[in-house]
Amino acid sequence: MRRSPHTPYTVPALEATEHAKQNGVEIPFHHAVYR
């Protein structure tokens, strides 16, 4: 997973991803952004 310098919401996105992983949920938005 690579971080883009033009994504100020990187931290919130990572936190949301971790939360989703704990619940066994995948975030299409996350994949679209960090593809």
HELIX and SHEET records of a PDB file:
HELIX    1   1 THR A   10  GLN A   22  1                                  13    
HELIX    2   2 PRO A   28  VAL A   33  1                                   6    
END                                                                             
